[in-house]
Structures are given as C-alpha cells and as structure tokens.
C-alpha cells in the first residue's frame, strides 16, 4: 500500500478503535475524513474500521487523473476501473460534490458515458450541492434530466457545471431553489431551453456560457434579482441578447454575430466587457448609457470613436479602461486621436490600455502634417491616471499625437507608461484589469 500523503494520519488511523471513536464522536472523525483528498481518504479507510465506515459516506467524489496511483499506467481503463471500485464501496448517501473530469482520457469517453447514468444514479442523492461533468467528445451525451425530477435532489444543487453534453430542460422542470452558479461549456442547448431553465432558477447568481453552438438567443428576465455575473463567449449562432435583470455587476460578452443587444434597465455595473467585432462603435457606446456607474470596461471598436457631442454620456466612475482595435478594421489612415473625446468623458480614469493591433506595427507616418507639431485641443486633465499601456505602438502620427496628449493631460499623476511594439495574443489580457476573471 502506498504511503499516506499525511503521515501523522497514519498514526491516528492505526490508533482509532471503534470504542474510542464512539467516545470522541463519529461526526468528528467523519468531518476529519471528509477534509482529505479522495485518494488519501481511501487509503486511511484501509487501516481503520472507523474511517472505513466513514468512507461509505465520503462527501467529495472528485474523479480526475489525480485519483490514479503510481502503479497505474495512466490509461483510461484504469480510470473507469477506479470509479467503479469507489462507487461499489460507497453508499451514495451524503455526497456533496461530484466531479467527473474525462478531459485526460479521450480514448474512453464513450465507455465512461455508457456508465454515466449508473454512476449518477448512485451519487445524485438528496443533499448533493455541486455537480461537475467534464468531457471531450464530438457527439454530445444527453444529460439525464430525469434525475432532476426528484425535488429533494434538485432543491439542494448550488452549482451545475457541464462540458460537452446535451442539456434539454423543459417547462416541465420544476424550479431550482438553491442553484447559484450555472456553467455550460460546449453544451447543446437552445435559447428556448435555456430560457425554461433560468426562468425557473430565481436563485441564480452567476451564468457562464461558452461555445454553446445551438444557442440562438439569450433572454435574462427581470425576475433574476440575484444574478450578478454574466459571461458569454464563443456562441457563434447567438444573435439576440436581451438583459432585463437589474442587479448585474459584471457582464462579459465575446460574441461575433449579435444583431440585437439590449440592456433594458439601468445597471449598477462594475465591469463591462464587449469585445465582439461586429457591433457598431456608436451602438456599443450607447449601451453604456444604461450603465453609468461602470468601473471597469473592455471595449472593441471597429471604426473611429464618434465626436464628443455624439457620445451618449460621461462615465464618471470608470477607473480601468481597455480599448482594442481589431486588425481588420485598422488602416494606415486610422485616426487614433479620435479616442480623445472618449477618454475625456472618463474623469476618474486610473488605468488605460490600448491595443493598436498588429496591422499598425511598422507603419510610417500617416499624417501629412509636421509630426513635430502634434494636434492640441482643450481637454480634460486626467488627475487620477496612473498607468497607460499601448500595445502595437508604431510611428503613425495620430497614435503619437494621442500618446503625447495623454502624457500632457496626466503629467502630474502618470507613474507608468508602456509602449510595446510587439503584440502577443495574451498581452492585453495580462495588462488590463478589465479582462481578469471575476
């Protein structure tokens, strides 16, 4: 038998008898047991009858590559054999967290799925709080929604995380009473089906959708009063987003083909990220009029910023601003100086990141005027700006003018100025506070 990861527990386990466990209290030993990783919890159950009894009610069943021992060849068949062996000894009672991570075993994904219904029937019992089912497959496996027909099970779930599954909830599904986080990654689900689910989940606080290819519309009703974070990316068929819930604090939308984006209510946003390239710049900025208190903003514009008199409002609370200009939209004649009115509408700005794109790198002066006399206009003195980063900096006159303008307007407070001529894919994400995980 392999050595325990925690040697002190080996001594404890060997000294625990049934009588002593009764004196101390079985609940205490069970709590100690539940704090161990699954492999260590299984080992200690081999040397103590008390912990062996506790093993049948072990609460955190996390099946991933880490459960395989050093004697295993690391292949998928050992993964399946280990799960079968663990669940054979487990009662299925008191499971709080179930994680089945098949990412590292693509060769046995189909075999795992053939056993999945049986595994879920054992582990999805009243009291379960978190379910994580993660796989890699070309064909989505149908999540057995019938398991959620038991209200005692459905009413205890707080987190549901599915990857590469088909999830087909209907109006017949009764409301979730505790579900706070829903994460769907490459899940087959339509806008109607998702609507049936979220409208029955008034406790939802966080919704993440990534790569859901069947999702054509996303409607967030006003009844979701607790929803504070919405993240959507890679849903290439999504063309309508309608948000009516009033308490969102973080919105991140990385979508390509959205034709209608509506923030139907005034939001108290702290962070807004709208990097999708196919939405007009003015329409994007107009959306911000519904979020006057936004503090962090990541925006991608496909054309020049509208004049100051066309901007929808001032952003008095904006502290962190990341502005990205997609390469396909930026020509040598692009006027980067058009960003000035937008910056001047942000008097509380502390951090500014500009991604000028690959296409700008290496361009020579694009303005016929003398570059030694940059444009100067009366503007807003940025008395709080401490850091500015420009990725893809080049010799384009308008970009030099923009840089000089910002340095002059923030001369008293600017602490860090970074001009990077080498653009990397993750550079903006690492430089800008707006793009960090909420």
C-alpha positions as semicolon CSV with decimal commas, in nm:
position;residue;x (nm);y (nm);z (nm)
1;X;0,000;0,000;0,000
2;X;0,128;0,349;-0,082
3;X;0,237;0,578;0,199
4;X;-0,023;0,821;0,325
5;X;0,018;1,174;0,198
6;X;-0,026;1,289;0,559
7;X;0,198;1,058;0,772
8;X;0,054;1,183;1,101
9;X;-0,285;1,049;1,000
10;X;-0,140;0,700;0,963
11;X;-0,065;0,700;1,335
12;X;-0,407;0,845;1,414
13;X;-0,582;0,590;1,195
14;X;-0,400;0,293;1,349
15;X;-0,488;0,411;1,699
16;X;-0,856;0,471;1,633
17;X;-1,073;0,192;1,764
18;X;-1,446;0,158;1,749
19;X;-1,481;0,234;2,122
20;X;-1,257;0,540;2,109
21;X;-1,440;0,668;1,806
22;X;-1,767;0,646;1,993
23;X;-1,618;0,847;2,279
24;X;-1,483;1,119;2,052
25;X;-1,792;1,125;1,835
26;X;-1,835;0,967;1,495
27;X;-1,931;1,302;1,340
28;X;-1,591;1,445;1,431
29;X;-1,399;1,156;1,273
30;X;-1,621;1,178;0,966
31;X;-1,552;1,551;0,936
32;X;-1,176;1,490;0,960
33;X;-1,207;1,219;0,695
34;X;-1,404;1,445;0,463
35;X;-1,122;1,702;0,458
36;X;-0,879;1,458;0,293
37;X;-0,837;1,424;-0,086
38;X;-1,016;1,120;-0,226
39;X;-0,705;0,900;-0,265
40;X;-0,585;0,971;0,089
41;X;-0,936;0,919;0,228
42;X;-0,948;0,577;0,060
43;X;-0,606;0,475;0,197
44;X;-0,683;0,571;0,554
45;X;-1,008;0,374;0,532
46;X;-0,795;0,065;0,473
47;X;-0,632;0,087;0,817
48;X;-0,923;0,191;1,038
49;X;-1,270;0,046;1,082
50;X;-1,400;0,387;1,186
51;X;-1,274;0,553;0,871
52;X;-1,390;0,254;0,668
53;X;-1,740;0,322;0,793
54;X;-1,693;0,691;0,719
55;X;-1,576;0,608;0,366
56;X;-1,924;0,488;0,275
57;X;-2,044;0,844;0,334
58;X;-1,743;1,034;0,197
59;X;-1,887;1,365;0,063
60;X;-1,642;1,485;-0,208
61;X;-1,618;1,245;-0,500
62;X;-1,366;1,404;-0,738
63;X;-1,268;1,172;-1,023
64;X;-0,982;1,302;-1,238
65;X;-0,631;1,195;-1,337
66;X;-0,507;1,258;-0,983
67;X;-0,700;0,960;-0,844
68;X;-0,475;0,716;-1,034
69;X;-0,191;0,577;-0,826
70;X;0,175;0,541;-0,917
71;X;0,117;0,176;-1,012
72;X;-0,129;0,276;-1,282
73;X;-0,027;0,315;-1,645
74;X;-0,243;0,629;-1,659
75;X;-0,477;0,487;-1,918
76;X;-0,848;0,536;-1,934
77;X;-0,936;0,179;-1,842
78;X;-0,773;0,232;-1,501
79;X;-0,977;0,550;-1,462
80;X;-1,303;0,363;-1,522
81;X;-1,197;0,071;-1,301
82;X;-1,115;0,310;-1,016
83;X;-1,451;0,487;-1,037
84;X;-1,638;0,155;-1,045
85;X;-1,444;0,032;-0,741
86;X;-1,501;0,351;-0,539
87;X;-1,873;0,366;-0,610
88;X;-1,914;-0,004;-0,535
89;X;-1,798;0,066;-0,178
90;X;-1,985;0,395;-0,143
91;X;-2,344;0,413;-0,019
92;X;-2,426;0,716;-0,235
93;X;-2,552;0,893;0,076
94;X;-2,412;1,230;0,190
95;X;-2,240;1,315;-0,141
96;X;-2,198;1,694;-0,152
97;X;-1,968;1,733;-0,452
98;X;-1,937;1,517;-0,764
99;X;-1,668;1,588;-1,024
100;X;-1,614;1,361;-1,323
101;X;-1,331;1,501;-1,536
102;X;-1,272;1,295;-1,852
103;X;-1,054;1,553;-2,031
104;X;-0,738;1,346;-1,990
105;X;-0,898;1,021;-2,109
106;X;-1,049;1,091;-2,453
107;X;-0,996;0,727;-2,558
108;X;-1,253;0,606;-2,303
109;X;-1,501;0,893;-2,319
110;X;-1,765;0,673;-2,481
111;X;-1,707;0,396;-2,225
112;X;-1,745;0,649;-1,944
113;X;-2,066;0,777;-2,092
114;X;-2,209;0,426;-2,114
115;X;-2,162;0,401;-1,738
116;X;-2,254;0,761;-1,660
117;X;-2,623;0,710;-1,594
118;X;-2,540;0,437;-1,343
119;X;-2,274;0,650;-1,173
120;X;-2,514;0,943;-1,147
121;X;-2,791;0,727;-1,004
122;X;-2,555;0,624;-0,723
123;X;-2,421;0,971;-0,644
124;X;-2,704;1,213;-0,723
125;X;-2,896;1,182;-0,400
126;X;-3,079;1,436;-0,182
127;X;-2,826;1,680;-0,037
128;X;-2,586;1,698;-0,332
129;X;-2,469;2,056;-0,384
130;X;-2,218;2,061;-0,672
131;X;-2,207;1,864;-1,000
132;X;-1,916;1,896;-1,247
133;X;-1,929;1,673;-1,556
134;X;-1,646;1,747;-1,800
135;X;-1,563;1,557;-2,118
136;X;-1,418;1,589;-2,466
137;X;-1,625;1,439;-2,745
138;X;-1,757;1,518;-3,091
139;X;-2,103;1,392;-3,004
140;X;-2,272;1,547;-2,703
141;X;-2,405;1,299;-2,449
142;X;-2,758;1,368;-2,329
143;X;-2,757;1,472;-1,964
144;X;-3,027;1,266;-1,789
145;X;-3,263;1,546;-1,685
146;X;-3,499;1,285;-1,542
147;X;-3,263;1,262;-1,244
148;X;-3,367;1,619;-1,160
149;X;-3,732;1,522;-1,133
150;X;-3,670;1,442;-0,766
151;X;-3,724;1,778;-0,595
152;X;-3,509;1,667;-0,300
153;X;-3,211;1,642;-0,536
154;X;-3,284;1,950;-0,743
155;X;-3,352;2,167;-0,441
156;X;-3,005;2,108;-0,291
157;X;-2,791;2,173;-0,603
158;X;-2,598;2,501;-0,580
159;X;-2,356;2,459;-0,873
160;X;-2,406;2,282;-1,207
161;X;-2,109;2,267;-1,447
162;X;-2,142;2,073;-1,774
163;X;-1,896;2,040;-2,061
164;X;-1,963;1,867;-2,396
165;X;-2,309;1,745;-2,304
166;X;-2,657;1,793;-2,445
167;X;-2,883;1,955;-2,187
168;X;-3,254;1,967;-2,272
169;X;-3,450;2,116;-1,980
170;X;-3,819;2,184;-2,046
171;X;-4,102;2,379;-1,888
172;X;-4,197;2,060;-1,702
173;X;-3,886;2,100;-1,486
174;X;-3,988;2,249;-1,152
175;X;-3,791;2,544;-1,009
176;X;-3,441;2,512;-0,862
177;X;-3,446;2,655;-0,511
178;X;-3,070;2,679;-0,443
179;X;-2,887;2,685;-0,779
180;X;-2,646;2,980;-0,765
181;X;-2,397;2,903;-1,047
182;X;-2,462;2,756;-1,391
183;X;-2,168;2,695;-1,625
184;X;-2,228;2,542;-1,969
185;X;-1,920;2,476;-2,183
186;X;-1,981;2,341;-2,537
187;X;-2,326;2,227;-2,431
188;X;-2,605;2,166;-2,681
189;X;-2,890;2,384;-2,559
190;X;-3,125;2,619;-2,744
191;X;-3,235;2,964;-2,638
192;X;-3,581;2,833;-2,555
193;X;-3,443;2,552;-2,339
194;X;-3,207;2,786;-2,157
195;X;-3,497;3,024;-2,102
196;X;-3,700;2,743;-1,944
197;X;-3,409;2,672;-1,711
198;X;-3,316;3,024;-1,598
199;X;-3,676;3,135;-1,556
200;X;-3,709;2,851;-1,303
201;X;-3,390;2,949;-1,121
202;X;-3,457;3,266;-0,925
203;X;-3,155;3,200;-0,701
204;X;-2,904;3,218;-0,990
205;X;-2,607;3,444;-0,916
206;X;-2,359;3,355;-1,192
207;X;-2,421;3,237;-1,550
208;X;-2,137;3,131;-1,784
209;X;-2,195;3,015;-2,143
210;X;-1,907;2,915;-2,370
211;X;-1,920;2,754;-2,713
212;X;-2,290;2,665;-2,697
213;X;-2,341;2,624;-3,072
214;X;-2,720;2,577;-3,064
215;X;-2,784;2,890;-2,858
216;X;-2,963;3,143;-3,079
217;X;-3,098;3,388;-2,822
218;X;-3,030;3,477;-2,462
219;X;-3,303;3,639;-2,257
220;X;-3,240;3,724;-1,893
221;X;-3,575;3,805;-1,725
222;X;-3,617;4,069;-1,459
223;X;-3,709;3,802;-1,203
224;X;-3,342;3,701;-1,167
225;X;-3,280;3,956;-0,896
226;X;-2,970;3,778;-0,761
227;X;-2,783;3,743;-1,091
228;X;-2,464;3,947;-1,061
229;X;-2,226;3,797;-1,322
230;X;-2,296;3,709;-1,687
231;X;-2,022;3,571;-1,914
232;X;-2,090;3,463;-2,274
233;X;-1,829;3,363;-2,535
234;X;-1,795;3,155;-2,849
235;X;-2,170;3,108;-2,910
236;X;-2,150;3,166;-3,285
237;X;-2,525;3,139;-3,356
238;X;-2,626;3,383;-3,085
239;X;-2,786;3,688;-3,246
240;X;-3,015;3,830;-2,974
241;X;-2,921;3,924;-2,618
242;X;-3,191;4,082;-2,403
243;X;-3,099;4,163;-2,043
244;X;-3,370;4,283;-1,807
245;X;-3,235;4,186;-1,468
246;X;-3,132;4,499;-1,274
247;X;-2,856;4,379;-1,039
248;X;-2,579;4,265;-1,273
249;X;-2,233;4,378;-1,164
250;X;-2,019;4,204;-1,428
251;X;-2,103;4,148;-1,796
252;X;-1,859;3,990;-2,041
253;X;-1,983;3,931;-2,394
254;X;-1,742;3,791;-2,652
255;X;-1,985;3,723;-2,933
256;X;-1,945;3,755;-3,308
257;X;-2,285;3,779;-3,476
258;X;-2,516;3,952;-3,230
259;X;-2,767;4,170;-3,415
260;X;-2,959;4,294;-3,113
261;X;-2,808;4,371;-2,776
262;X;-3,037;4,527;-2,522
263;X;-2,975;4,637;-2,165
264;X;-3,336;4,711;-2,085
265;X;-3,275;4,859;-1,741
266;X;-3,026;5,088;-1,576
267;X;-2,749;4,869;-1,433
268;X;-2,513;4,927;-1,143
269;X;-2,228;4,763;-1,336
270;X;-1,876;4,738;-1,201
271;X;-1,732;4,566;-1,508
272;X;-1,839;4,553;-1,873
273;X;-1,658;4,362;-2,147
274;X;-1,793;4,376;-2,505
275;X;-1,509;4,268;-2,736
276;X;-1,713;4,117;-3,022
277;X;-1,614;4,283;-3,352
278;X;-1,943;4,302;-3,542
279;X;-2,123;4,572;-3,347
280;X;-2,103;4,937;-3,446
281;X;-1,895;5,163;-3,220
282;X;-2,171;5,415;-3,155
283;X;-2,419;5,139;-3,071
284;X;-2,171;4,997;-2,820
285;X;-2,117;5,333;-2,655
286;X;-2,489;5,400;-2,645
287;X;-2,532;5,081;-2,443
288;X;-2,311;5,232;-2,175
289;X;-2,574;5,497;-2,105
290;X;-2,758;5,218;-1,922
291;X;-2,451;5,155;-1,708
292;X;-2,344;5,500;-1,583
293;X;-2,158;5,361;-1,281
294;X;-1,938;5,111;-1,464
295;X;-1,589;5,095;-1,311
296;X;-1,405;4,858;-1,548
297;X;-1,459;4,850;-1,923
298;X;-1,315;4,637;-2,202
299;X;-1,433;4,754;-2,542
300;X;-1,352;4,666;-2,903
301;X;-1,435;4,931;-3,165
302;X;-1,447;4,861;-3,538
303;X;-1,446;5,224;-3,651
304;X;-1,340;5,563;-3,521
305;X;-1,493;5,695;-3,200
306;X;-1,788;5,931;-3,259
307;X;-1,737;6,305;-3,192
308;X;-1,776;6,432;-2,837
309;X;-2,124;6,573;-2,900
310;X;-2,244;6,227;-3,011
311;X;-2,121;6,037;-2,708
312;X;-2,420;5,916;-2,503
313;X;-2,292;6,016;-2,160
314;X;-1,994;6,066;-1,932
315;X;-1,851;5,773;-1,741
316;X;-1,781;5,936;-1,410
317;X;-1,686;5,620;-1,221
318;X;-1,477;5,442;-1,485
319;X;-1,134;5,353;-1,340
320;X;-0,996;5,079;-1,570
321;X;-1,040;5,107;-1,947
322;X;-0,914;4,862;-2,210
323;X;-0,973;4,960;-2,573
324;X;-0,898;4,716;-2,854
325;X;-0,891;4,796;-3,225
326;X;-0,921;4,478;-3,439
327;X;-0,657;4,443;-3,706
328;X;-0,900;4,406;-3,994
329;X;-1,055;4,744;-3,911
330;X;-0,736;4,946;-3,868
331;X;-0,594;5,101;-4,183
332;X;-0,282;5,319;-4,210
333;X;-0,518;5,619;-4,221
334;X;-0,694;5,534;-3,895
335;X;-0,716;5,836;-3,666
336;X;-0,621;5,717;-3,318
337;X;-0,664;6,072;-3,195
338;X;-1,040;6,020;-3,226
339;X;-1,018;5,831;-2,895
340;X;-0,959;6,161;-2,710
341;X;-1,329;6,257;-2,660
342;X;-1,396;5,913;-2,514
343;X;-1,105;5,946;-2,272
344;X;-1,214;6,295;-2,174
345;X;-1,554;6,154;-2,076
346;X;-1,379;5,944;-1,808
347;X;-1,253;6,189;-1,544
348;X;-1,182;5,916;-1,284
349;X;-0,967;5,701;-1,513
350;X;-0,669;5,535;-1,341
351;X;-0,557;5,269;-1,591
352;X;-0,578;5,283;-1,970
353;X;-0,476;5,004;-2,211
354;X;-0,488;5,043;-2,588
355;X;-0,437;4,750;-2,825
356;X;-0,346;4,916;-3,155
357;X;-0,334;4,577;-3,338
358;X;-0,069;4,402;-3,545
359;X;-0,160;4,588;-3,862
360;X;-0,028;4,915;-3,723
361;X;0,319;4,783;-3,645
362;X;0,582;4,913;-3,885
363;X;0,364;5,181;-4,046
364;X;0,534;5,506;-4,119
365;X;0,389;5,848;-4,055
366;X;0,034;5,858;-4,189
367;X;-0,039;6,229;-4,150
368;X;0,096;6,479;-4,397
369;X;0,127;6,741;-4,123
370;X;0,455;6,804;-3,946
371;X;0,480;6,533;-3,677
372;X;0,686;6,768;-3,460
373;X;0,371;6,978;-3,405
374;X;0,106;6,734;-3,281
375;X;-0,256;6,836;-3,256
376;X;-0,358;7,002;-2,932
377;X;-0,714;7,053;-2,818
378;X;-0,856;7,172;-2,487
379;X;-0,932;6,860;-2,292
380;X;-0,999;6,702;-1,958
381;X;-0,700;6,696;-1,726
382;X;-0,669;6,339;-1,605
383;X;-0,575;6,398;-1,245
384;X;-0,605;6,029;-1,149
385;X;-0,445;5,844;-1,443
386;X;-0,152;5,640;-1,309
387;X;-0,080;5,382;-1,581
388;X;-0,103;5,374;-1,960
389;X;-0,012;5,084;-2,191
390;X;-0,017;5,084;-2,571
391;X;0,032;4,751;-2,747
392;X;0,135;4,761;-3,111
393;X;0,282;5,110;-3,084
394;X;0,410;5,245;-3,415
395;X;0,504;5,568;-3,591
396;X;0,151;5,657;-3,706
397;X;0,118;6,031;-3,644
398;X;-0,225;6,009;-3,484
399;X;-0,101;5,744;-3,238
400;X;0,196;5,961;-3,144
401;X;-0,040;6,257;-3,100
402;X;-0,269;6,053;-2,878
403;X;0,025;5,944;-2,663
404;X;0,157;6,298;-2,627
405;X;-0,189;6,427;-2,542
406;X;-0,244;6,173;-2,265
407;X;0,103;6,228;-2,118
408;X;0,041;6,602;-2,111
409;X;-0,306;6,573;-1,959
410;X;-0,183;6,331;-1,689
411;X;0,161;6,480;-1,631
412;X;0,114;6,516;-1,255
413;X;-0,011;6,164;-1,181
414;X;0,120;5,929;-1,452
415;X;0,352;5,673;-1,293
416;X;0,390;5,411;-1,565
417;X;0,397;5,445;-1,945
418;X;0,446;5,129;-2,154
419;X;0,483;5,146;-2,534
420;X;0,506;4,791;-2,665
421;X;0,575;4,734;-3,034
422;X;0,543;4,355;-3,001
423;X;0,182;4,240;-2,977
424;X;0,114;3,899;-2,825
425;X;-0,222;3,726;-2,810
426;X;-0,243;3,733;-2,431
427;X;-0,067;4,066;-2,383
428;X;-0,381;4,273;-2,343
429;X;-0,535;4,022;-2,104
430;X;-0,228;4,037;-1,884
431;X;-0,207;4,417;-1,896
432;X;-0,565;4,510;-1,833
433;X;-0,755;4,465;-1,506
434;X;-1,082;4,451;-1,701
435;X;-1,003;4,112;-1,854
436;X;-0,920;3,924;-1,535
437;X;-1,155;3,653;-1,417
438;X;-1,430;3,794;-1,197
